[in-house]
Amino acid sequence: MKVIITKDYNEMSEKAFEIMAEVVKNKPDAVLGLATGSTPIGLYKNMIKDHNENGTSYKAVKTVNLDEYAGLDVTSDQSYVYFMRDNLFNHIDIDLANTNIENGKAADRKAECARYNALLETIQQDIQVLGIGSNGHIAFNEPGTPFGSVTHIVDLTESTIKDNSRLFKSIDEVPRQAFTMGLKNIMNAKKILILANGANKAKAVFGLVKGEVTENVPASILQLHPDCTLVCDEAAAELIR
Ligand code: GLP
């Protein structure tokens, strides 16, 4: 794994943007695997700025998102589909028809997982952006998720519900279940770009980079990926220096 340590969040977001820009420049019809959470917002801001200033086009790009809360759709401002439109898609020239995410409101959840897995078999991510949960989760693959997992429904752990409650009016509003790409779907990406900032990620970053490769720390599987780059700030890198 390649590790790039930056002084702060802004520098992390700039480095992440450089890596993303290279992919889109070399392949204008690239498949971008995207993530939600506060971590990649700076990367998305840089993509928007570059689109406005330099005209980088996303017209031919396709996207696949990692995960979505069960029970929420674009009408909820807490849904990940809303997040992606609000933080990126509405500000670049991407065709929304080329963007993909699990349908949180699907009546048949099993069928929705099967649909998403079938889609992922037809479009391989040229790059997959990831954040990391404080317990070492990636997407919504909580500790204990099998490395061979594909898109599935998960019961969120108390720690993830608590972490994510800061974005909701109250903890009771955080959905208890979510759809998530599995670890196998994530590992299938040609390139992985994982981002982390802040001291509360330091333990998870240690597990990601230096810990034992174990299903108890889902992010540790990335040690086995042939092209994975971690970009993190100094605070998140505290235990790996
Ligand atoms: C959620 C998302 C993850 C994300 C994590 C960290 O659980 N499902 O994809 O990486 O939160 O979020 P943040 O970047 O806000 O710390």
Boltz pocket constraint, residues with backbone or C-beta under 6 A from the ligand:
constraints:
  - pocket:
      binder: B
      contacts: [[A, 35], [A, 36], [A, 37], [A, 38], [A, 39], [A, 40], [A, 66], [A, 67], [A, 130], [A, 131], [A, 132], [A, 133], [A, 134], [A, 137], [A, 138], [A, 139], [A, 140], [A, 160], [A, 164]]
      max_distance: 6.0
